[in-house]
Amino acid sequence: MVTSDERRFATSVLVIGTGGAGLRAAIELAERGVDVIVVGKRPKADAHTTLAAGGINAALSTMDAEDSWQQHAADTITESYLLARPDTVRVVAANAARGIEDLERWGMPFAREADGRISQRFFGAHTYRRTAFAGDYTGLEIQRTLVNRAALLGIPIVDTCYVTRILVRDNVVFGAYGFDLDTGARYAFHADAVILAAGGHTRIWRRTSSRRDENTGDSFRLAVLAGARIRDPELVQFHPSGLIEPENAAGTLVSEAARGEGGILRNAAGDRFMKRYDPERMELSTRDRVALAAYTEIKEGRGTPNGGVWLDVSHLPRETIMRRLPRVYQTMLELQMLDITRDPIEIAPTAHYSMGGVWVRSEDHGTGVEGLYAIGEASSGLHGANRLGGNSLIELLVYGRIVGEAAARYSSELSAQQRSVAAVDEARDEVDALLAADGRENVRALQRALRNTMTEHAGVVRDETGLQQGLSELEEVRERSASIGVHPDAAGFQDLAHAFDLKSSILAARATLDAALERRETRGCHNRSDYPNLDPALRVNLVWSGPGQLEREPIPEVPEDIARLMRDVSTAGKLVE
């Protein structure tokens, strides 16, 4: 039954997510004259994209004339441990320069050389300098640029809108349903096509670089309930340096620039432990290796009392810290009243980036559900088992444009929009049921239990026994979640949002555990202590469609023009961001 506070919208294309991917798709649609509405649960100026610091990749050859998009593609596939889909990688690398040109045209303030060229720097595992940047605020500047462009185009953006369901009839999308986080007012969107750009699932671990209300697995749940599938959910990048305290900021990143500038990692005994794990590169080793080293030190009893290791930059000149690490300096003062020019920082590995995501076609990021597309961290195919630093931001721009074009074409060719009263009623009833829930279980306590389970059993290192235990504990959380209480108040409907976050996290955790059990090997970010070697037979993508339902998806061969450029690339002396 329609409620009196339910607002109904109709548009050609609905975009879920106001980060870089969602805004870039909306801009493409608006420039093509297509009606589009963008919705997001966070304010558009503060989407997750703003947290990306280091840079954005494209083979512009402004610094190294020998660079090419083919070499960019080769480096990406090499770093992925051969799990990246070559067709997806080709699309991103070949179209990267155009993505940078779009940003330039819209006013992006890239750092430049004295002669006006866009400056580019090395990131780890890149053959050449191809990472463009804007100080250490690259993501923030990209988001500002896209928000400004969207405003100039008059694109309607609905902030504080939590989408609970994508509306589908007979495997064809016709809109989405949700509610306002402040007022509780309902939203029913009718749309020819829906673009899902709602992020990843790294918030299902206790320590994560995501903030409290983002990356809880929304995209996973929305996609699966709509009939789509998830690819490689077990492939999650753990950043080596997340804060341990304060509790409400646990997992917040200490930029890898701290290591790049000469920071030293020590265990509780004061030993510089990276000499045991990568004696040549030490602290400048790759992200997955440094995270594994820190994890091992902690697990074997050489960690700090709080379960971390020390990152020390206090030996550097104070001027260097203030000039090259200003964000780290300010962050530590604000969060811990810690002066990093004098004292070390206590850190531990933190869940940072979902390299898997919704299954999509390489050519247009369609999901197999007609009219439903997924982009950005919500999607999959580019990163494989380890993400090349700087690739996530360019992916947003490349596929944002391509998917905007595809959705515009799909909408224009649609002969009729078939809706389903039953689908809308089901979405409406789900919200009603949660608002009426008055059980004894506390949503936040269950979220914490789930995050503890994932941290303990599906973190940096995994094994069969732990993963099976994780499934058992997750099932207990799922059963207890049937008895939650939801109590919105005058401050808003965050409690209802947390209940939906919990639903998403349970689904995302199950997908992750199932796939982690199936991948019986160690490859990139995925470390199985009981299967320490890489298994060539598992050079496949794992596609999850429900509890216990996994398929192995073959990966196409790498094209010759890219394969001949693939080789191991030293990251010695290069910042691994």
C-alpha positions as CSV (number, residue, x, y, z in Angstrom):
1,M,0.0,0.0,0.0
2,V,1.3,3.4,-1.0
3,T,2.2,5.6,2.1
4,S,1.3,9.2,2.3
5,D,5.0,10.3,2.5
6,E,6.1,8.3,-0.5
7,R,7.5,10.4,-3.3
8,R,7.5,9.0,-6.9
9,F,10.0,10.0,-9.6
10,A,10.3,9.0,-13.2
11,T,13.5,9.3,-15.3
12,S,15.2,7.7,-18.2
13,V,18.2,6.5,-16.1
14,L,18.7,6.3,-12.4
15,V,22.3,6.3,-11.0
16,I,22.8,4.9,-7.5
17,G,25.9,6.4,-6.0
18,T,27.3,10.0,-6.1
19,G,31.0,9.1,-6.1
20,G,33.2,9.6,-9.2
21,A,31.8,6.7,-11.1
22,G,28.1,7.6,-10.7
23,L,28.7,11.3,-11.4
24,R,30.8,10.6,-14.6
25,A,28.0,8.3,-15.9
26,A,25.4,11.0,-15.1
27,I,27.4,13.7,-16.9
28,E,27.6,11.5,-20.0
29,L,23.9,11.0,-19.9
30,A,23.1,14.7,-19.4
31,E,25.5,15.7,-22.2
32,R,23.6,13.4,-24.5
33,G,20.3,15.0,-23.5
34,V,19.0,12.0,-21.5
35,D,17.0,12.5,-18.3
36,V,19.0,11.3,-15.3
37,I,18.6,11.3,-11.5
38,V,21.5,10.5,-9.2
39,V,20.9,9.3,-5.6
40,G,23.4,8.8,-2.8
41,K,23.3,8.2,0.9
42,R,26.3,10.5,1.6
43,P,26.5,14.2,0.6
44,K,27.8,14.4,-3.0
45,A,30.7,16.5,-2.0
46,D,31.9,13.9,0.5
47,A,31.6,10.6,-1.4
48,H,34.2,7.9,-0.9
49,T,36.1,9.1,-4.0
50,T,37.3,12.1,-2.0
51,L,39.5,9.8,0.1
52,A,41.7,8.7,-2.8
53,A,45.0,10.5,-2.4
54,G,47.7,9.4,-4.6
55,G,46.9,9.8,-8.3
56,I,45.2,8.6,-11.5
57,N,46.8,6.5,-14.2
58,A,47.0,7.2,-18.0
59,A,49.8,6.6,-20.4
60,L,50.0,10.3,-21.4
61,S,53.8,10.0,-22.0
62,T,54.3,13.5,-20.7
63,M,57.3,12.3,-18.6
64,D,58.4,9.1,-20.3
65,A,57.9,9.1,-24.1
66,E,58.3,5.3,-24.3
67,D,55.1,4.7,-22.4
68,S,52.0,3.3,-24.1
69,W,48.5,2.2,-23.2
70,Q,49.6,-1.3,-24.1
71,Q,52.4,-1.1,-21.5
72,H,49.8,0.2,-18.9
73,A,47.6,-2.8,-19.7
74,A,50.6,-5.2,-19.4
75,D,51.5,-3.8,-16.0
76,T,47.9,-4.1,-14.8
77,I,47.5,-7.7,-15.8
78,T,50.9,-8.6,-14.3
79,E,50.1,-7.0,-11.0
80,S,46.7,-8.7,-11.0
81,Y,48.4,-12.1,-10.8
82,L,46.7,-12.9,-14.1
83,L,43.2,-12.7,-12.8
84,A,42.3,-9.3,-14.4
85,R,40.1,-9.8,-17.5
86,P,42.3,-8.7,-20.5
87,D,39.3,-7.2,-22.4
88,T,38.4,-5.0,-19.4
89,V,42.0,-4.0,-18.9
90,R,42.3,-3.1,-22.6
91,V,39.2,-0.8,-22.5
92,V,40.5,1.1,-19.4
93,A,44.1,1.5,-20.6
94,A,43.2,2.5,-24.2
95,N,40.6,5.0,-23.0
96,A,42.5,6.4,-20.1
97,A,44.0,9.5,-21.9
98,R,40.5,10.5,-22.9
99,G,39.4,10.3,-19.3
100,I,42.2,12.7,-18.3
101,E,41.2,15.0,-21.2
102,D,37.6,15.1,-19.9
103,L,38.8,16.2,-16.4
104,E,41.1,18.8,-17.9
105,R,38.3,20.3,-20.0
106,W,36.1,20.6,-16.8
107,G,38.8,22.4,-14.8
108,M,40.7,19.7,-12.9
109,P,43.8,21.3,-11.3
110,F,46.4,18.7,-12.2
111,A,50.0,19.2,-11.0
112,R,52.0,20.4,-14.0
113,E,55.6,20.8,-15.0
114,A,57.2,24.2,-15.6
115,D,56.3,24.0,-19.4
116,G,52.6,23.2,-18.7
117,R,52.7,19.4,-19.2
118,I,50.7,17.4,-16.8
119,S,53.2,16.0,-14.3
120,Q,53.3,12.3,-13.7
121,R,55.0,10.2,-11.1
122,F,56.0,6.6,-10.4
123,F,53.7,4.3,-8.5
124,G,54.8,0.8,-7.6
125,A,54.8,-1.8,-10.3
126,H,54.5,0.7,-13.1
127,T,57.1,0.5,-15.8
128,Y,56.9,4.3,-16.5
129,R,55.7,7.5,-14.8
130,R,52.0,7.5,-15.7
131,T,50.3,8.6,-12.5
132,A,48.8,12.2,-12.7
133,F,48.0,13.9,-9.4
134,A,46.8,17.0,-7.6
135,G,49.0,17.1,-4.5
136,D,47.8,14.4,-2.1
137,Y,44.2,15.3,-2.7
138,T,43.7,13.8,-6.1
139,G,40.4,12.1,-5.4
140,L,39.0,15.1,-3.7
141,E,39.8,17.3,-6.6
142,I,38.3,14.8,-9.1
143,Q,35.1,14.7,-7.0
144,R,34.9,18.5,-6.9
145,T,35.5,18.7,-10.7
146,L,32.7,16.2,-11.3
147,V,30.3,17.8,-8.8
148,N,30.8,21.2,-10.5
149,R,30.3,19.8,-14.0
150,A,27.1,18.1,-12.8
151,A,25.8,21.4,-11.3
152,L,26.5,23.2,-14.6
153,L,24.5,20.6,-16.4
154,G,21.6,20.9,-13.9
155,I,21.7,17.2,-13.0
156,P,19.3,16.4,-10.2
157,I,21.1,14.8,-7.2
158,V,19.2,13.4,-4.2
159,D,21.5,13.2,-1.2
160,T,20.7,11.2,2.0
161,C,18.7,8.7,0.0
162,Y,19.2,5.0,1.0
163,V,18.3,2.6,-1.8
164,T,16.9,-0.7,-0.4
165,R,15.9,-2.5,-3.6
166,I,16.4,-2.4,-7.4
167,L,13.0,-3.0,-9.0
168,V,12.9,-5.8,-11.5
169,R,10.2,-7.6,-13.5
170,D,11.0,-10.7,-15.5
171,N,14.8,-9.9,-15.4
172,V,14.2,-6.4,-16.7
173,V,14.9,-3.3,-14.5
174,F,12.3,-0.7,-14.0
175,G,13.6,1.4,-11.1
176,A,14.5,1.4,-7.4
177,Y,13.0,1.9,-4.0
178,G,14.4,3.7,-0.9
179,F,14.0,6.1,1.9
180,D,15.3,9.4,3.2
181,L,17.9,9.1,5.9
182,D,16.8,12.3,7.7
183,T,13.0,12.2,7.4
184,G,12.2,8.6,6.6
185,A,10.2,9.6,3.5
186,R,10.0,6.9,0.9
187,Y,11.2,7.2,-2.6
188,A,9.9,5.2,-5.6
189,F,12.0,5.7,-8.7
190,H,10.8,4.5,-12.1
191,A,13.6,4.3,-14.7
192,D,14.3,2.6,-18.0
193,A,17.9,1.8,-16.8
194,V,19.7,1.7,-13.5
195,I,23.4,2.2,-13.0
196,L,24.8,0.8,-9.7
197,A,27.8,2.8,-8.4
198,A,27.4,2.2,-4.7
199,G,30.9,1.0,-3.8
200,G,32.4,-2.2,-2.3
201,H,32.3,-4.3,0.8
202,T,35.4,-3.5,2.9
203,R,33.3,-2.3,5.8
204,I,32.5,-5.9,6.8
205,W,35.9,-6.1,8.5
206,R,36.6,-4.5,11.8
207,R,39.5,-2.3,10.6
208,T,38.7,-0.7,7.3
209,S,39.8,2.5,5.6
210,S,36.1,3.1,4.7
211,R,34.1,5.4,6.9
212,R,31.3,4.1,9.1
213,D,28.4,4.4,6.7
214,E,30.0,3.3,3.4
215,N,31.1,0.1,1.6
216,T,28.9,-2.2,3.7
217,G,28.2,-4.4,0.7
218,D,25.1,-2.5,-0.6
219,S,26.0,-3.1,-4.2
220,F,26.3,-6.8,-3.6
221,R,22.9,-7.2,-2.0
222,L,21.1,-4.8,-4.5
223,A,22.6,-6.7,-7.4
224,V,21.9,-10.2,-6.2
225,L,18.3,-9.5,-5.2
226,A,17.9,-8.1,-8.7
227,G,19.2,-11.3,-10.3
228,A,22.8,-10.4,-10.9
229,R,25.9,-12.2,-9.7
230,I,29.1,-11.4,-7.8
231,R,32.6,-12.0,-9.2
232,D,35.7,-12.7,-7.0
233,P,34.4,-11.3,-3.7
234,E,37.3,-13.0,-1.8
235,L,39.8,-10.7,-3.5
236,V,40.1,-7.8,-1.1
237,Q,43.1,-5.5,-0.8
238,F,44.4,-4.9,2.7
239,H,46.4,-1.7,3.2
240,P,49.3,-2.2,5.5
241,S,48.9,0.9,7.6
242,G,45.5,1.5,9.3
243,L,45.2,3.2,12.7
244,I,44.2,1.1,15.7
245,E,42.9,3.9,17.8
246,P,40.6,5.7,18.5
247,E,38.0,2.9,18.2
248,N,35.6,5.1,16.1
249,A,38.4,5.7,13.6
250,A,40.0,2.3,13.6
251,G,41.4,1.5,10.1
252,T,41.8,5.1,9.0
253,L,44.7,5.1,6.6
254,V,48.2,6.5,7.2
255,S,49.2,7.3,3.7
256,E,51.9,5.1,2.1
257,A,53.7,8.4,1.5
258,A,54.9,8.0,5.1
259,R,56.8,4.9,3.9
260,G,57.7,6.5,0.6
261,E,59.4,9.3,2.4
262,G,61.5,7.0,4.5
263,G,59.3,5.7,7.3
264,I,60.5,2.6,9.1
265,L,58.4,-0.3,10.3
266,R,59.3,-1.9,13.6
267,N,57.7,-4.6,15.8
268,A,57.2,-4.3,19.6
269,A,60.9,-5.3,20.2
270,G,62.1,-2.5,17.9
271,D,63.2,-4.8,15.1
272,R,62.9,-3.5,11.6
273,F,61.0,-6.6,10.4
274,M,60.8,-5.9,6.7
275,K,64.4,-7.0,6.3
276,R,63.1,-10.6,6.9
277,Y,60.3,-10.3,4.3
278,D,61.7,-8.2,1.5
279,P,65.3,-7.3,2.2
280,E,65.8,-5.4,-1.1
281,R,62.7,-3.2,-1.0
282,M,62.1,-3.2,2.7
283,E,59.3,-0.7,3.5
284,L,58.9,0.1,-0.2
285,S,57.7,-3.4,-1.0
286,T,54.3,-4.0,-2.5
287,R,51.1,-3.4,-0.5
288,D,50.1,-7.0,-0.2
289,R,53.6,-8.1,1.0
290,V,53.9,-5.3,3.6
291,A,50.4,-6.2,4.9
292,L,51.3,-9.9,5.1
293,A,54.5,-9.1,6.9
294,A,52.8,-6.9,9.5
295,Y,50.1,-9.5,10.0
296,T,52.7,-12.2,10.6
297,E,54.6,-10.1,13.1
298,I,51.3,-9.5,15.1
299,K,50.1,-13.1,14.8
300,E,53.4,-14.6,16.0
301,G,53.4,-12.4,19.1
302,R,55.8,-9.7,18.1
303,G,53.1,-7.0,17.8
304,T,52.3,-4.1,20.1
305,P,50.0,-4.6,23.1
306,N,47.1,-3.2,21.0
307,G,47.8,-5.7,18.2
308,G,49.8,-3.6,15.8
309,V,53.3,-2.6,14.7
310,W,55.1,0.7,14.7
311,L,55.5,3.1,11.7
312,D,58.2,5.6,12.6
313,V,59.0,8.8,10.7
314,S,60.4,10.7,13.7
315,H,64.0,10.3,12.4
316,L,63.1,12.4,9.4
317,P,63.8,16.2,9.4
318,R,60.8,18.1,10.8
319,E,60.7,20.2,7.7
320,T,60.3,17.1,5.5
321,I,57.4,15.9,7.6
322,M,55.6,19.2,7.5
323,R,56.2,19.7,3.7
324,R,55.7,16.1,2.4
325,L,53.4,14.5,5.0
326,P,51.1,17.3,6.1
327,R,47.9,15.2,6.1
328,V,49.5,12.5,8.1
329,Y,50.8,15.0,10.7
330,Q,47.4,16.8,11.0
331,T,45.4,13.5,11.1
332,M,47.5,12.1,14.0
333,L,47.2,15.3,16.0
334,E,43.4,15.4,15.5
335,L,42.8,11.7,16.3
336,Q,45.4,10.9,18.9
337,M,47.1,14.2,19.8
338,L,50.2,12.4,18.5
339,D,53.2,14.4,17.2
340,I,54.7,12.2,14.5
341,T,57.9,14.3,14.5
342,R,58.6,12.8,17.9
343,D,56.7,9.5,18.3
344,P,55.9,6.5,16.1
345,I,52.4,5.6,14.9
346,E,50.7,2.3,15.9
347,I,49.2,0.6,12.8
348,A,47.8,-2.7,11.6
349,P,46.5,-4.0,8.2
350,T,43.1,-2.6,7.2
351,A,40.6,-3.7,4.6
352,H,40.9,-1.1,1.8
353,Y,39.5,-2.0,-1.6
354,S,37.1,-4.5,-3.1
355,M,38.8,-5.9,-6.2
356,G,35.9,-8.1,-6.9
357,G,32.3,-7.0,-7.3
358,V,29.2,-7.3,-9.4
359,W,29.7,-9.5,-12.5
360,V,29.7,-7.3,-15.6
361,R,30.4,-7.6,-19.3
362,S,33.6,-5.9,-20.4
363,E,32.1,-4.0,-23.3
364,D,29.4,-2.1,-21.5
365,H,29.4,-3.3,-17.8
366,G,25.9,-4.8,-18.2
367,T,25.1,-7.3,-15.5
368,G,23.0,-9.8,-17.3
369,V,19.8,-8.2,-15.9
370,E,18.5,-6.1,-18.7
371,G,18.9,-2.4,-18.1
372,L,21.1,-2.8,-15.0
373,Y,24.8,-1.8,-15.1
374,A,27.5,-1.6,-12.4
375,I,30.6,0.6,-12.3
376,G,33.4,1.6,-10.0
377,E,34.2,-0.4,-6.9
378,A,30.8,-2.0,-7.2
379,S,32.0,-3.8,-10.4
380,S,34.7,-6.3,-11.2
381,G,37.2,-7.4,-13.9
382,L,40.0,-4.8,-13.8
383,H,42.1,-5.5,-10.7
384,G,42.2,-9.3,-10.3
385,A,44.2,-10.4,-7.2
386,N,46.1,-7.1,-6.7
387,R,45.2,-3.6,-7.7
388,L,47.7,-1.4,-9.5
389,G,48.0,1.9,-7.6
390,G,46.1,4.7,-9.4
391,N,43.9,2.4,-11.5
392,S,40.7,2.8,-9.5
393,L,40.3,6.5,-10.3
394,I,40.8,6.1,-14.1
395,E,38.4,3.1,-14.1
396,L,35.6,5.5,-12.8
397,L,36.1,7.9,-15.7
398,V,36.5,5.3,-18.5
399,Y,33.5,3.1,-17.6
400,G,31.4,6.0,-16.3
401,R,31.5,7.4,-19.8
402,I,31.0,4.1,-21.6
403,V,28.1,3.0,-19.3
404,G,26.5,6.4,-19.6
405,E,26.5,5.9,-23.4
406,A,25.2,2.3,-23.1
407,A,22.4,3.2,-20.8
408,A,21.4,6.1,-23.0
409,R,21.2,3.8,-26.0
410,Y,19.3,1.2,-24.1
411,S,16.7,3.7,-22.9
412,S,16.2,5.2,-26.4
413,E,15.6,1.7,-27.9
414,L,13.2,0.5,-25.1
415,S,9.7,0.0,-26.7
416,A,7.9,0.0,-23.3
417,Q,8.7,-0.1,-19.6
418,Q,7.1,-3.1,-17.9
419,R,6.5,-2.4,-14.2
420,S,5.5,-4.7,-11.4
421,V,3.2,-3.7,-8.6
422,A,4.2,-6.8,-6.7
423,A,7.9,-5.8,-6.8
424,V,7.2,-2.3,-5.4
425,D,5.0,-3.8,-2.7
426,E,7.7,-6.2,-1.7
427,A,10.2,-3.4,-1.4
428,R,7.7,-1.3,0.6
429,D,6.8,-4.1,2.9
430,E,10.5,-4.8,3.6
431,V,10.9,-1.3,5.0
432,D,7.7,-1.5,6.9
433,A,8.7,-4.7,8.5
434,L,12.0,-3.4,9.7
435,L,10.4,-0.2,11.1
436,A,8.0,-2.4,13.0
437,A,10.8,-4.7,14.3
438,D,11.0,-4.6,18.1
439,G,13.3,-7.5,18.9
440,R,15.9,-7.8,21.6
441,E,18.9,-8.0,19.2
442,N,20.9,-4.8,18.7
443,V,21.9,-4.1,15.1
444,R,25.2,-2.5,15.9
445,A,26.2,-5.4,18.1
446,L,25.5,-7.8,15.3
447,Q,27.5,-5.7,12.9
448,R,30.4,-5.8,15.3
449,A,30.1,-9.6,15.6
450,L,30.1,-10.0,11.9
451,R,33.2,-7.8,11.5
452,N,35.0,-9.7,14.2
453,T,34.2,-12.9,12.4
454,M,35.5,-11.6,9.1
455,T,38.6,-10.1,10.7
456,E,39.5,-13.3,12.6
457,H,38.7,-15.8,9.8
458,A,38.9,-14.0,6.5
459,G,41.5,-11.4,6.9
460,V,45.0,-11.1,5.5
461,V,45.6,-14.9,6.0
462,R,43.0,-17.6,5.7
463,D,42.7,-21.4,6.0
464,E,40.0,-24.0,5.7
465,T,39.3,-24.4,9.4
466,G,39.0,-20.7,10.0
467,L,36.8,-20.1,7.0
468,Q,34.4,-22.9,8.0
469,Q,34.3,-21.4,11.5
470,G,33.5,-18.1,9.9
471,L,30.6,-19.6,8.0
472,S,29.3,-21.1,11.3
473,E,29.6,-17.7,13.1
474,L,28.0,-15.9,10.2
475,E,25.0,-18.2,10.2
476,E,24.5,-17.4,13.9
477,V,24.6,-13.7,13.1
478,R,22.0,-14.2,10.3
479,E,19.7,-16.1,12.6
480,R,20.0,-13.5,15.4
481,S,19.3,-10.8,12.8
482,A,15.7,-12.0,12.6
483,S,15.1,-10.6,16.1
484,I,16.5,-7.1,15.7
485,G,14.9,-4.0,17.0
486,V,14.8,-0.8,14.9
487,H,14.1,2.5,16.5
488,P,14.4,5.7,14.5
489,D,14.2,8.9,16.4
490,A,14.1,12.7,15.9
491,A,17.7,12.6,14.8
492,G,16.9,10.6,11.7
493,F,16.5,7.1,10.3
494,Q,20.1,5.9,10.7
495,D,19.0,3.0,12.7
496,L,16.9,1.7,9.8
497,A,19.9,2.3,7.5
498,H,22.1,0.2,9.8
499,A,19.5,-2.6,9.6
500,F,19.8,-2.6,5.8
501,D,23.6,-2.3,6.1
502,L,23.5,-5.5,8.2
503,K,21.5,-7.3,5.6
504,S,24.0,-6.3,2.9
505,S,27.0,-7.2,5.1
506,I,25.6,-10.7,5.8
507,L,25.2,-11.4,2.1
508,A,28.6,-9.9,1.2
509,A,30.3,-11.9,4.0
510,R,28.7,-15.2,2.8
511,A,29.9,-14.5,-0.8
512,T,33.4,-13.7,0.5
513,L,33.7,-16.8,2.7
514,D,32.3,-19.1,0.0
515,A,34.8,-17.9,-2.6
516,A,37.7,-17.8,-0.2
517,L,37.0,-21.5,0.6
518,E,36.9,-22.4,-3.1
519,R,40.1,-20.6,-4.0
520,R,42.5,-23.1,-2.6
521,E,45.7,-21.3,-3.4
522,T,47.8,-18.2,-2.5
523,R,47.6,-15.5,-5.1
524,G,48.1,-11.8,-4.6
525,C,45.9,-10.5,-1.8
526,H,44.5,-14.0,-1.1
527,N,46.7,-15.9,1.3
528,R,45.8,-19.4,2.2
529,S,48.2,-20.8,4.8
530,D,47.0,-24.3,4.0
531,Y,47.6,-23.8,0.3
532,P,50.7,-21.6,0.2
533,N,51.4,-22.0,-3.6
534,L,49.8,-20.5,-6.7
535,D,47.7,-23.1,-8.5
536,P,47.6,-22.5,-12.4
537,A,44.3,-24.3,-12.5
538,L,42.8,-21.6,-10.4
539,R,43.6,-18.8,-12.9
540,V,39.8,-18.3,-13.1
541,N,37.3,-15.9,-11.8
542,L,34.9,-17.2,-9.2
543,V,31.3,-16.2,-9.8
544,W,28.9,-16.3,-6.8
545,S,25.1,-16.3,-7.2
546,G,23.9,-17.3,-3.8
547,P,25.0,-19.3,-0.7
548,G,27.2,-22.2,-1.8
549,Q,26.6,-21.4,-5.5
550,L,29.9,-20.8,-7.2
551,E,31.0,-21.2,-10.8
552,R,34.5,-21.0,-12.3
553,E,34.7,-18.5,-15.1
554,P,37.5,-18.9,-17.6
555,I,39.7,-15.9,-18.3
556,P,40.5,-15.1,-22.0
557,E,44.1,-15.2,-23.1
558,V,46.1,-12.0,-23.0
559,P,46.4,-10.5,-26.5
560,E,49.8,-10.7,-28.0
561,D,50.4,-6.9,-28.3
562,I,50.0,-6.8,-24.5
563,A,51.5,-10.2,-23.5
564,R,54.8,-9.4,-25.1
565,L,55.2,-6.4,-22.8
566,M,54.4,-8.3,-19.6
567,R,57.3,-8.7,-17.2
568,D,58.1,-8.4,-13.5
569,V,58.5,-4.8,-12.6
570,S,60.7,-3.7,-9.8
571,T,59.2,-1.2,-7.3
572,A,62.5,-0.3,-5.7
573,G,62.6,3.4,-4.9
574,K,59.0,3.9,-6.1
575,L,56.1,4.9,-4.0
576,V,53.6,2.0,-3.8
577,E,50.3,3.8,-3.5
